[in-house]
Amino acid sequence: MAGVSAGIAAQVALTQQAIALEVLKQSVELQQQAAAALIDAVASVPVSGSLGVNINISA
């Protein structure tokens, strides 16, 4: 009987681990999508030769 309980416990642990890994994988994919969107947004900003040249530090 203890063998059956240990087997069930092992199966539950493996299932929980698989779920946790899937959630982690989805989180990483969402972060990668957010990073890609940010990179795209930054890359689409027009470049200006005078942008950032004069900085008002007294403000």
PDB file of N, H, CA, C and O in Angstrom:
ATOM      1  N   MET A   1       0.819  -1.202   0.000  1.00  0.00           N
ATOM      2  CA  MET A   1       0.000   0.000   0.000  1.00  0.00           C
ATOM      3  C   MET A   1       0.856   1.256   0.000  1.00  0.00           C
ATOM      4  O   MET A   1       0.507   2.263  -0.617  1.00  0.00           O
ATOM      5  N   ALA A   2       1.980   1.183   0.700  1.00  0.00           N
ATOM      6  H   ALA A   2       2.263   0.366   1.202  1.00  0.00           H
ATOM      7  CA  ALA A   2       2.867   2.348   0.740  1.00  0.00           C
ATOM      8  C   ALA A   2       3.459   2.614  -0.635  1.00  0.00           C
ATOM      9  O   ALA A   2       3.711   3.765  -0.992  1.00  0.00           O
ATOM     10  N   GLY A   3       3.684   1.547  -1.415  1.00  0.00           N
ATOM     11  H   GLY A   3       3.479   0.612  -1.125  1.00  0.00           H
ATOM     12  CA  GLY A   3       4.220   1.712  -2.762  1.00  0.00           C
ATOM     13  C   GLY A   3       3.250   2.446  -3.669  1.00  0.00           C
ATOM     14  O   GLY A   3       3.661   3.262  -4.494  1.00  0.00           O
ATOM     15  N   VAL A   4       1.973   2.163  -3.521  1.00  0.00           N
ATOM     16  H   VAL A   4       1.639   1.501  -2.851  1.00  0.00           H
ATOM     17  CA  VAL A   4       0.948   2.840  -4.320  1.00  0.00           C
ATOM     18  C   VAL A   4       0.884   4.313  -3.942  1.00  0.00           C
ATOM     19  O   VAL A   4       0.800   5.180  -4.812  1.00  0.00           O
ATOM     20  N   SER A   5       0.923   4.594  -2.641  1.00  0.00           N
ATOM     21  H   SER A   5       0.991   3.889  -1.934  1.00  0.00           H
ATOM     22  CA  SER A   5       0.876   5.986  -2.182  1.00  0.00           C
ATOM     23  C   SER A   5       2.101   6.756  -2.656  1.00  0.00           C
ATOM     24  O   SER A   5       1.995   7.916  -3.054  1.00  0.00           O
ATOM     25  N   ALA A   6       3.259   6.114  -2.614  1.00  0.00           N
ATOM     26  H   ALA A   6       3.345   5.172  -2.290  1.00  0.00           H
ATOM     27  CA  ALA A   6       4.484   6.766  -3.070  1.00  0.00           C
ATOM     28  C   ALA A   6       4.418   7.010  -4.576  1.00  0.00           C
ATOM     29  O   ALA A   6       4.879   8.043  -5.063  1.00  0.00           O
ATOM     30  N   GLY A   7       3.848   6.064  -5.304  1.00  0.00           N
ATOM     31  H   GLY A   7       3.474   5.226  -4.908  1.00  0.00           H
ATOM     32  CA  GLY A   7       3.711   6.229  -6.745  1.00  0.00           C
ATOM     33  C   GLY A   7       2.780   7.367  -7.098  1.00  0.00           C
ATOM     34  O   GLY A   7       3.048   8.146  -8.012  1.00  0.00           O
ATOM     35  N   ILE A   8       1.686   7.457  -6.369  1.00  0.00           N
ATOM     36  H   ILE A   8       1.467   6.824  -5.626  1.00  0.00           H
ATOM     37  CA  ILE A   8       0.732   8.550  -6.595  1.00  0.00           C
ATOM     38  C   ILE A   8       1.380   9.885  -6.243  1.00  0.00           C
ATOM     39  O   ILE A   8       1.224  10.868  -6.967  1.00  0.00           O
ATOM     40  N   ALA A   9       2.103   9.914  -5.135  1.00  0.00           N
ATOM     41  H   ALA A   9       2.230   9.115  -4.547  1.00  0.00           H
ATOM     42  CA  ALA A   9       2.779  11.148  -4.727  1.00  0.00           C
ATOM     43  C   ALA A   9       3.810  11.570  -5.766  1.00  0.00           C
ATOM     44  O   ALA A   9       3.956  12.756  -6.061  1.00  0.00           O
ATOM     45  N   ALA A  10       4.521  10.595  -6.317  1.00  0.00           N
ATOM     46  H   ALA A  10       4.402   9.631  -6.078  1.00  0.00           H
ATOM     47  CA  ALA A  10       5.520  10.910  -7.339  1.00  0.00           C
ATOM     48  C   ALA A  10       4.840  11.453  -8.596  1.00  0.00           C
ATOM     49  O   ALA A  10       5.326  12.403  -9.210  1.00  0.00           O
ATOM     50  N   GLN A  11       3.723  10.850  -8.969  1.00  0.00           N
ATOM     51  H   GLN A  11       3.329  10.078  -8.470  1.00  0.00           H
ATOM     52  CA  GLN A  11       2.995  11.314 -10.153  1.00  0.00           C
ATOM     53  C   GLN A  11       2.460  12.731  -9.946  1.00  0.00           C
ATOM     54  O   GLN A  11       2.516  13.554 -10.859  1.00  0.00           O
ATOM     55  N   VAL A  12       1.945  13.015  -8.757  1.00  0.00           N
ATOM     56  H   VAL A  12       1.899  12.346  -8.015  1.00  0.00           H
ATOM     57  CA  VAL A  12       1.447  14.361  -8.434  1.00  0.00           C
ATOM     58  C   VAL A  12       2.597  15.361  -8.500  1.00  0.00           C
ATOM     59  O   VAL A  12       2.438  16.458  -9.036  1.00  0.00           O
ATOM     60  N   ALA A  13       3.746  14.988  -7.959  1.00  0.00           N
ATOM     61  H   ALA A  13       3.875  14.097  -7.524  1.00  0.00           H
ATOM     62  CA  ALA A  13       4.905  15.885  -7.979  1.00  0.00           C
ATOM     63  C   ALA A  13       5.353  16.161  -9.407  1.00  0.00           C
ATOM     64  O   ALA A  13       5.683  17.297  -9.747  1.00  0.00           O
ATOM     65  N   LEU A  14       5.367  15.132 -10.239  1.00  0.00           N
ATOM     66  H   LEU A  14       5.099  14.210  -9.963  1.00  0.00           H
ATOM     67  CA  LEU A  14       5.755  15.317 -11.636  1.00  0.00           C
ATOM     68  C   LEU A  14       4.760  16.204 -12.380  1.00  0.00           C
ATOM     69  O   LEU A  14       5.150  17.030 -13.205  1.00  0.00           O
ATOM     70  N   THR A  15       3.491  16.030 -12.086  1.00  0.00           N
ATOM     71  H   THR A  15       3.174  15.359 -11.415  1.00  0.00           H
ATOM     72  CA  THR A  15       2.463  16.856 -12.719  1.00  0.00           C
ATOM     73  C   THR A  15       2.616  18.316 -12.300  1.00  0.00           C
ATOM     74  O   THR A  15       2.522  19.223 -13.128  1.00  0.00           O
ATOM     75  N   GLN A  16       2.852  18.532 -11.008  1.00  0.00           N
ATOM     76  H   GLN A  16       2.929  17.795 -10.336  1.00  0.00           H
ATOM     77  CA  GLN A  16       3.035  19.900 -10.516  1.00  0.00           C
ATOM     78  C   GLN A  16       4.272  20.536 -11.144  1.00  0.00           C
ATOM     79  O   GLN A  16       4.259  21.717 -11.492  1.00  0.00           O
ATOM     80  N   GLN A  17       5.336  19.755 -11.288  1.00  0.00           N
ATOM     81  H   GLN A  17       5.346  18.796 -11.005  1.00  0.00           H
ATOM     82  CA  GLN A  17       6.553  20.263 -11.903  1.00  0.00           C
ATOM     83  C   GLN A  17       6.303  20.616 -13.367  1.00  0.00           C
ATOM     84  O   GLN A  17       6.772  21.650 -13.842  1.00  0.00           O
ATOM     85  N   ALA A  18       5.576  19.778 -14.077  1.00  0.00           N
ATOM     86  H   ALA A  18       5.195  18.938 -13.691  1.00  0.00           H
ATOM     87  CA  ALA A  18       5.277  20.045 -15.487  1.00  0.00           C
ATOM     88  C   ALA A  18       4.451  21.321 -15.632  1.00  0.00           C
ATOM     89  O   ALA A  18       4.685  22.116 -16.543  1.00  0.00           O
ATOM     90  N   ILE A  19       3.493  21.514 -14.739  1.00  0.00           N
ATOM     91  H   ILE A  19       3.303  20.869 -13.999  1.00  0.00           H
ATOM     92  CA  ILE A  19       2.665  22.725 -14.778  1.00  0.00           C
ATOM     93  C   ILE A  19       3.518  23.954 -14.489  1.00  0.00           C
ATOM     94  O   ILE A  19       3.397  24.973 -15.170  1.00  0.00           O
ATOM     95  N   ALA A  20       4.379  23.860 -13.480  1.00  0.00           N
ATOM     96  H   ALA A  20       4.478  23.033 -12.926  1.00  0.00           H
ATOM     97  CA  ALA A  20       5.239  24.991 -13.126  1.00  0.00           C
ATOM     98  C   ALA A  20       6.170  25.339 -14.282  1.00  0.00           C
ATOM     99  O   ALA A  20       6.388  26.518 -14.562  1.00  0.00           O
ATOM    100  N   LEU A  21       6.717  24.345 -14.950  1.00  0.00           N
ATOM    101  H   LEU A  21       6.540  23.387 -14.722  1.00  0.00           H
ATOM    102  CA  LEU A  21       7.603  24.607 -16.079  1.00  0.00           C
ATOM    103  C   LEU A  21       6.849  25.242 -17.242  1.00  0.00           C
ATOM    104  O   LEU A  21       7.384  26.118 -17.922  1.00  0.00           O
ATOM    105  N   GLU A  22       5.623  24.813 -17.474  1.00  0.00           N
ATOM    106  H   GLU A  22       5.188  24.101 -16.922  1.00  0.00           H
ATOM    107  CA  GLU A  22       4.814  25.396 -18.551  1.00  0.00           C
ATOM    108  C   GLU A  22       4.483  26.855 -18.253  1.00  0.00           C
ATOM    109  O   GLU A  22       4.528  27.697 -19.150  1.00  0.00           O
ATOM    110  N   VAL A  23       4.152  27.156 -17.002  1.00  0.00           N
ATOM    111  H   VAL A  23       4.116  26.472 -16.273  1.00  0.00           H
ATOM    112  CA  VAL A  23       3.864  28.540 -16.609  1.00  0.00           C
ATOM    113  C   VAL A  23       5.112  29.394 -16.783  1.00  0.00           C
ATOM    114  O   VAL A  23       5.035  30.517 -17.281  1.00  0.00           O
ATOM    115  N   LEU A  24       6.258  28.866 -16.375  1.00  0.00           N
ATOM    116  H   LEU A  24       6.321  27.954 -15.970  1.00  0.00           H
ATOM    117  CA  LEU A  24       7.522  29.588 -16.534  1.00  0.00           C
ATOM    118  C   LEU A  24       7.827  29.823 -18.014  1.00  0.00           C
ATOM    119  O   LEU A  24       8.266  30.909 -18.393  1.00  0.00           O
ATOM    120  N   LYS A  25       7.601  28.827 -18.832  1.00  0.00           N
ATOM    121  H   LYS A  25       7.244  27.945 -18.524  1.00  0.00           H
ATOM    122  CA  LYS A  25       7.831  28.948 -20.273  1.00  0.00           C
ATOM    123  C   LYS A  25       6.949  30.038 -20.868  1.00  0.00           C
ATOM    124  O   LYS A  25       7.416  30.846 -21.670  1.00  0.00           O
ATOM    125  N   GLN A  26       5.682  30.065 -20.483  1.00  0.00           N
ATOM    126  H   GLN A  26       5.302  29.408 -19.832  1.00  0.00           H
ATOM    127  CA  GLN A  26       4.775  31.092 -20.990  1.00  0.00           C
ATOM    128  C   GLN A  26       5.204  32.480 -20.540  1.00  0.00           C
ATOM    129  O   GLN A  26       5.102  33.444 -21.300  1.00  0.00           O
ATOM    130  N   SER A  27       5.684  32.581 -19.302  1.00  0.00           N
ATOM    131  H   SER A  27       5.767  31.798 -18.685  1.00  0.00           H
ATOM    132  CA  SER A  27       6.147  33.859 -18.782  1.00  0.00           C
ATOM    133  C   SER A  27       7.349  34.365 -19.580  1.00  0.00           C
ATOM    134  O   SER A  27       7.427  35.548 -19.915  1.00  0.00           O
ATOM    135  N   VAL A  28       8.272  33.472 -19.878  1.00  0.00           N
ATOM    136  H   VAL A  28       8.209  32.511 -19.607  1.00  0.00           H
ATOM    137  CA  VAL A  28       9.446  33.846 -20.662  1.00  0.00           C
ATOM    138  C   VAL A  28       9.033  34.278 -22.064  1.00  0.00           C
ATOM    139  O   VAL A  28       9.560  35.258 -22.589  1.00  0.00           O
ATOM    140  N   GLU A  29       8.101  33.562 -22.671  1.00  0.00           N
ATOM    141  H   GLU A  29       7.672  32.765 -22.245  1.00  0.00           H
ATOM    142  CA  GLU A  29       7.634  33.928 -24.012  1.00  0.00           C
ATOM    143  C   GLU A  29       6.985  35.306 -24.010  1.00  0.00           C
ATOM    144  O   GLU A  29       7.196  36.092 -24.933  1.00  0.00           O
ATOM    145  N   LEU A  30       6.192  35.606 -22.975  1.00  0.00           N
ATOM    146  H   LEU A  30       6.020  34.968 -22.225  1.00  0.00           H
ATOM    147  CA  LEU A  30       5.567  36.933 -22.885  1.00  0.00           C
ATOM    148  C   LEU A  30       6.618  38.024 -22.705  1.00  0.00           C
ATOM    149  O   LEU A  30       6.501  39.104 -23.284  1.00  0.00           O
ATOM    150  N   GLN A  31       7.639  37.745 -21.904  1.00  0.00           N
ATOM    151  H   GLN A  31       7.734  36.868 -21.433  1.00  0.00           H
ATOM    152  CA  GLN A  31       8.706  38.722 -21.708  1.00  0.00           C
ATOM    153  C   GLN A  31       9.480  38.951 -22.999  1.00  0.00           C
ATOM    154  O   GLN A  31       9.871  40.078 -23.301  1.00  0.00           O
ATOM    155  N   GLN A  32       9.701  37.877 -23.762  1.00  0.00           N
ATOM    156  H   GLN A  32       9.383  36.962 -23.517  1.00  0.00           H
ATOM    157  CA  GLN A  32      10.388  38.021 -25.039  1.00  0.00           C
ATOM    158  C   GLN A  32       9.555  38.847 -26.016  1.00  0.00           C
ATOM    159  O   GLN A  32      10.099  39.661 -26.762  1.00  0.00           O
ATOM    160  N   GLN A  33       8.242  38.645 -26.014  1.00  0.00           N
ATOM    161  H   GLN A  33       7.799  37.984 -25.407  1.00  0.00           H
ATOM    162  CA  GLN A  33       7.370  39.426 -26.879  1.00  0.00           C
ATOM    163  C   GLN A  33       7.383  40.899 -26.476  1.00  0.00           C
ATOM    164  O   GLN A  33       7.401  41.783 -27.333  1.00  0.00           O
ATOM    165  N   ALA A  34       7.374  41.156 -25.176  1.00  0.00           N
ATOM    166  H   ALA A  34       7.359  40.439 -24.480  1.00  0.00           H
ATOM    167  CA  ALA A  34       7.409  42.540 -24.694  1.00  0.00           C
ATOM    168  C   ALA A  34       8.734  43.199 -25.070  1.00  0.00           C
ATOM    169  O   ALA A  34       8.758  44.358 -25.485  1.00  0.00           O
ATOM    170  N   ALA A  35       9.826  42.468 -24.928  1.00  0.00           N
ATOM    171  H   ALA A  35       9.807  41.527 -24.591  1.00  0.00           H
ATOM    172  CA  ALA A  35      11.138  43.008 -25.294  1.00  0.00           C
ATOM    173  C   ALA A  35      11.205  43.288 -26.788  1.00  0.00           C
ATOM    174  O   ALA A  35      11.747  44.313 -27.202  1.00  0.00           O
ATOM    175  N   ALA A  36      10.662  42.393 -27.599  1.00  0.00           N
ATOM    176  H   ALA A  36      10.222  41.561 -27.263  1.00  0.00           H
ATOM    177  CA  ALA A  36      10.666  42.597 -29.044  1.00  0.00           C
ATOM    178  C   ALA A  36       9.838  43.827 -29.416  1.00  0.00           C
ATOM    179  O   ALA A  36      10.231  44.599 -30.291  1.00  0.00           O
ATOM    180  N   ALA A  37       8.700  44.008 -28.759  1.00  0.00           N
ATOM    181  H   ALA A  37       8.381  43.381 -28.049  1.00  0.00           H
ATOM    182  CA  ALA A  37       7.860  45.174 -29.026  1.00  0.00           C
ATOM    183  C   ALA A  37       8.593  46.460 -28.637  1.00  0.00           C
ATOM    184  O   ALA A  37       8.507  47.465 -29.343  1.00  0.00           O
ATOM    185  N   LEU A  38       9.304  46.428 -27.530  1.00  0.00           N
ATOM    186  H   LEU A  38       9.374  45.612 -26.956  1.00  0.00           H
ATOM    187  CA  LEU A  38      10.057  47.596 -27.085  1.00  0.00           C
ATOM    188  C   LEU A  38      11.191  47.912 -28.056  1.00  0.00           C
ATOM    189  O   LEU A  38      11.430  49.072 -28.391  1.00  0.00           O
ATOM    190  N   ILE A  39      11.881  46.876 -28.501  1.00  0.00           N
ATOM    191  H   ILE A  39      11.687  45.933 -28.229  1.00  0.00           H
ATOM    192  CA  ILE A  39      12.969  47.074 -29.470  1.00  0.00           C
ATOM    193  C   ILE A  39      12.422  47.655 -30.768  1.00  0.00           C
ATOM    194  O   ILE A  39      13.025  48.552 -31.356  1.00  0.00           O
ATOM    195  N   ASP A  40      11.278  47.142 -31.214  1.00  0.00           N
ATOM    196  H   ASP A  40      10.787  46.413 -30.737  1.00  0.00           H
ATOM    197  CA  ASP A  40      10.654  47.669 -32.434  1.00  0.00           C
ATOM    198  C   ASP A  40      10.266  49.135 -32.265  1.00  0.00           C
ATOM    199  O   ASP A  40      10.458  49.947 -33.170  1.00  0.00           O
ATOM    200  N   ALA A  41       9.717  49.463 -31.093  1.00  0.00           N
ATOM    201  H   ALA A  41       9.562  48.803 -30.358  1.00  0.00           H
ATOM    202  CA  ALA A  41       9.307  50.846 -30.844  1.00  0.00           C
ATOM    203  C   ALA A  41      10.512  51.778 -30.830  1.00  0.00           C
ATOM    204  O   ALA A  41      10.456  52.873 -31.390  1.00  0.00           O
ATOM    205  N   VAL A  42      11.585  51.357 -30.203  1.00  0.00           N
ATOM    206  H   VAL A  42      11.630  50.467 -29.749  1.00  0.00           H
ATOM    207  CA  VAL A  42      12.794  52.181 -30.143  1.00  0.00           C
ATOM    208  C   VAL A  42      13.416  52.311 -31.533  1.00  0.00           C
ATOM    209  O   VAL A  42      13.899  53.381 -31.901  1.00  0.00           O
ATOM    210  N   ALA A  43      13.403  51.231 -32.295  1.00  0.00           N
ATOM    211  H   ALA A  43      13.011  50.361 -31.996  1.00  0.00           H
ATOM    212  CA  ALA A  43      14.001  51.260 -33.629  1.00  0.00           C
ATOM    213  C   ALA A  43      13.211  52.150 -34.581  1.00  0.00           C
ATOM    214  O   ALA A  43      13.770  52.652 -35.556  1.00  0.00           O
ATOM    215  N   SER A  44      11.929  52.354 -34.318  1.00  0.00           N
ATOM    216  H   SER A  44      11.475  51.946 -33.526  1.00  0.00           H
ATOM    217  CA  SER A  44      11.113  53.158 -35.228  1.00  0.00           C
ATOM    218  C   SER A  44      11.142  54.648 -34.902  1.00  0.00           C
ATOM    219  O   SER A  44      10.541  55.443 -35.625  1.00  0.00           O
ATOM    220  N   VAL A  45      11.814  55.038 -33.849  1.00  0.00           N
ATOM    221  H   VAL A  45      12.302  54.392 -33.261  1.00  0.00           H
ATOM    222  CA  VAL A  45      11.914  56.459 -33.502  1.00  0.00           C
ATOM    223  C   VAL A  45      12.829  57.137 -34.513  1.00  0.00           C
ATOM    224  O   VAL A  45      13.941  56.667 -34.754  1.00  0.00           O
ATOM    225  N   PRO A  46      12.375  58.232 -35.102  1.00  0.00           N
ATOM    226  CA  PRO A  46      13.227  58.909 -36.091  1.00  0.00           C
ATOM    227  C   PRO A  46      14.482  59.490 -35.444  1.00  0.00           C
ATOM    228  O   PRO A  46      14.439  60.012 -34.330  1.00  0.00           O
ATOM    229  N   VAL A  47      15.576  59.390 -36.148  1.00  0.00           N
ATOM    230  H   VAL A  47      15.611  58.965 -37.053  1.00  0.00           H
ATOM    231  CA  VAL A  47      16.858  59.893 -35.645  1.00  0.00           C
ATOM    232  C   VAL A  47      16.983  61.359 -36.016  1.00  0.00           C
ATOM    233  O   VAL A  47      16.725  61.752 -37.154  1.00  0.00           O
ATOM    234  N   SER A  48      17.382  62.161 -35.039  1.00  0.00           N
ATOM    235  H   SER A  48      17.592  61.842 -34.115  1.00  0.00           H
ATOM    236  CA  SER A  48      17.554  63.592 -35.262  1.00  0.00           C
ATOM    237  C   SER A  48      18.989  63.970 -34.912  1.00  0.00           C
ATOM    238  O   SER A  48      19.515  63.554 -33.879  1.00  0.00           O
ATOM    239  N   GLY A  49      19.606  64.748 -35.765  1.00  0.00           N
ATOM    240  H   GLY A  49      19.179  65.085 -36.604  1.00  0.00           H
ATOM    241  CA  GLY A  49      20.981  65.166 -35.518  1.00  0.00           C
ATOM    242  C   GLY A  49      21.113  66.119 -34.349  1.00  0.00           C
ATOM    243  O   GLY A  49      22.188  66.219 -33.757  1.00  0.00           O
ATOM    244  N   SER A  50      20.043  66.823 -34.001  1.00  0.00           N
ATOM    245  H   SER A  50      19.170  66.741 -34.481  1.00  0.00           H
ATOM    246  CA  SER A  50      20.121  67.791 -32.907  1.00  0.00           C
ATOM    247  C   SER A  50      19.485  67.270 -31.617  1.00  0.00           C
ATOM    248  O   SER A  50      19.589  67.913 -30.572  1.00  0.00           O
ATOM    249  N   LEU A  51      18.837  66.128 -31.683  1.00  0.00           N
ATOM    250  H   LEU A  51      18.753  65.606 -32.531  1.00  0.00           H
ATOM    251  CA  LEU A  51      18.155  65.603 -30.503  1.00  0.00           C
ATOM    252  C   LEU A  51      19.176  65.199 -29.443  1.00  0.00           C
ATOM    253  O   LEU A  51      20.042  64.358 -29.684  1.00  0.00           O
ATOM    254  N   GLY A  52      19.062  65.804 -28.283  1.00  0.00           N
ATOM    255  H   GLY A  52      18.359  66.487 -28.087  1.00  0.00           H
ATOM    256  CA  GLY A  52      19.949  65.462 -27.174  1.00  0.00           C
ATOM    257  C   GLY A  52      21.264  66.207 -27.172  1.00  0.00           C
ATOM    258  O   GLY A  52      22.114  65.946 -26.320  1.00  0.00           O
ATOM    259  N   VAL A  53      21.459  67.133 -28.105  1.00  0.00           N
ATOM    260  H   VAL A  53      20.769  67.345 -28.797  1.00  0.00           H
ATOM    261  CA  VAL A  53      22.710  67.874 -28.165  1.00  0.00           C
ATOM    262  C   VAL A  53      22.757  68.934 -27.083  1.00  0.00           C
ATOM    263  O   VAL A  53      23.764  69.069 -26.388  1.00  0.00           O
ATOM    264  N   ASN A  54      21.670  69.693 -26.935  1.00  0.00           N
ATOM    265  H   ASN A  54      20.852  69.583 -27.500  1.00  0.00           H
ATOM    266  CA  ASN A  54      21.602  70.741 -25.918  1.00  0.00           C
ATOM    267  C   ASN A  54      20.788  70.246 -24.742  1.00  0.00           C
ATOM    268  O   ASN A  54      19.600  69.952 -24.878  1.00  0.00           O
ATOM    269  N   ILE A  55      21.421  70.155 -23.599  1.00  0.00           N
ATOM    270  H   ILE A  55      22.386  70.394 -23.489  1.00  0.00           H
ATOM    271  CA  ILE A  55      20.746  69.669 -22.403  1.00  0.00           C
ATOM    272  C   ILE A  55      20.686  70.790 -21.379  1.00  0.00           C
ATOM    273  O   ILE A  55      21.708  71.370 -21.012  1.00  0.00           O
ATOM    274  N   ASN A  56      19.468  71.087 -20.921  1.00  0.00           N
ATOM    275  H   ASN A  56      18.638  70.616 -21.219  1.00  0.00           H
ATOM    276  CA  ASN A  56      19.278  72.131 -19.921  1.00  0.00           C
ATOM    277  C   ASN A  56      19.355  71.493 -18.546  1.00  0.00           C
ATOM    278  O   ASN A  56      18.409  70.843 -18.102  1.00  0.00           O
ATOM    279  N   ILE A  57      20.491  71.679 -17.867  1.00  0.00           N
ATOM    280  H   ILE A  57      21.260  72.206 -18.227  1.00  0.00           H
ATOM    281  CA  ILE A  57      20.667  71.065 -16.540  1.00  0.00           C
ATOM    282  C   ILE A  57      20.206  71.978 -15.416  1.00  0.00           C
ATOM    283  O   ILE A  57      20.264  71.585 -14.251  1.00  0.00           O
ATOM    284  N   SER A  58      19.750  73.184 -15.730  1.00  0.00           N
ATOM    285  H   SER A  58      19.703  73.504 -16.677  1.00  0.00           H
ATOM    286  CA  SER A  58      19.287  74.106 -14.698  1.00  0.00           C
ATOM    287  C   SER A  58      17.802  73.969 -14.429  1.00  0.00           C
ATOM    288  O   SER A  58      17.277  74.603 -13.514  1.00  0.00           O
ATOM    289  N   ALA A  59      17.132  73.168 -15.197  1.00  0.00           N
ATOM    290  H   ALA A  59      17.558  72.653 -15.941  1.00  0.00           H
ATOM    291  CA  ALA A  59      15.687  73.040 -15.054  1.00  0.00           C
ATOM    292  C   ALA A  59      15.312  72.260 -13.810  1.00  0.00           C
ATOM    293  O   ALA A  59      14.127  72.061 -13.541  1.00  0.00           O
TER     294      ALA A  59
END
